[in-house]
Amino acid sequence: MSGDARFDIVVIGGGIVGCASAFWLARRGLKVALVERAGIAQGTTGNSFAWINGTSKTADERYHRLNALGAAIYRELCAEFGEDRLGLNPSGMLKLVSRRDEAAYAATREQAARLAAFGYPGTCWVGNAELAAMEPHLALPGDVEALYAMADACLDAPAFARFMAQQVREMGSQVLEDCAARTLEMSDDGAITAVLTDQGRLATPRVLVSAGPGTAEVLSELTGYDGFAARFPLNRVPGLLVVTPSTSPRRLVRRVLYMAGGDEFHVLPTPDGGLKVGADDTDGMVAEDATPQRMREAARILLERTRAWLPAFEGEACLDRCRIGIGVRPYPQDGKTLAGELPGSRGLFVIATHSGVTLSPAVGRLMADLIADGRTPDALAPFGLERFQAFAG
């Protein structure tokens, strides 16, 4: 890029949250530069379970409603663009639980009651016979029932991020890949004037950092303040995912399935007819630098656990044909989204969140409203950075 290019805002980070934010900012009429140091959706977004849901966050009603808004905006986007272009499968979700597991059963029933009280659409309880009809390939003990959430879905997250980025281009803004943002240029009074990147100087008064698990390091590099790397309230949490080859001619799983209690795990159908599988306990077996042997060991557990529920699945026999990956997820210290203007700054905004697949349309649109209007939307207000002591005024 030769000479200075001028933008209303520069978005740093080409994952699903950054791409969705750039989309909504461009829709608000801002000229946007979306800057990604590698390629669109090649980081955490490409190694996500990609379950869109408002069901798993019921402890805090405000956070549930933010997640439910994300699911609702996906439905709006489907009406506008179509599911296929977005990479969205409106599958719904079944959370399976055994009546014999009294604690898990009671907790899932309570979850269903909370979702009903919150008005989360299309949520109901299904018995064993109905469950067998909905997922005929499952080996179902007679005491297993399920919470059914019709409003949940699953997503080809890289496809969605790339679609959002293409929409940004078509609205007249720019997407710069293989372009790291290096330094913020500021005036004497602390106002942002530009971002210096590998492809040149981008003149702008505002910057939105959406760099996933690398947010603290990016802020440190941009500002020259090393304290961000040590004090920013965000953890890096690795998660193991196994993606199997196609199970054709059978569609072994039609919905997102979450097996509660006991050997908990979750599985969903991939666009090419395979399965994507993960579990909290196998996440705990791996680190970011896990050896291939350790990853295979954890993957083998997931495949055999899946086969116990799906007898027609080949299980461990397909291990060498599976894609085994570790996604490093950003996880705020209190488990809830970080989104807003960086306290004490002028024009520097940040989004860092777990559940980025679910939340990206909602947080991106709300952040675009904040930046364009200069006023924090009510739905975003509880998730500002000032709630943490490191940023408290």
Secondary structure, 3 states (H helix, E strand, C coil): CCCCEECCEEEECCCHHHHHHHHHHHHCCCCEEEECCCCCCCCHHHHCCCEECCCCCCCCHHHHHHHHHHHHHHHHHHHHHCHHHHCEECCCEEEEEECCCHHHHHHHHHHHHHHHHHCCCCEEEECHHHHHHHCCCCCCCCCEEEEEECCCEEECHHHHHHHHHHHHHHCCCEEECCCCEEEEEECCCCCEEEEEECCEEEECCCEEECCHHHHHHHHHHHHCCCHHHHHCCEEEEEEEEEECCCCCCCCCCCCEEEECCCCCEEEEECCCCCEEEECHHHHCCCCCCCCHHHHHHHHHHHHHHHHHHCCCCCHHHHHHHCEEEEEEEEEECCCCCEEEECCCCCCEEEEECCCHHHHHHHHHHHHHHHHHHCCCCCCCHHHCHHHCHHHCC
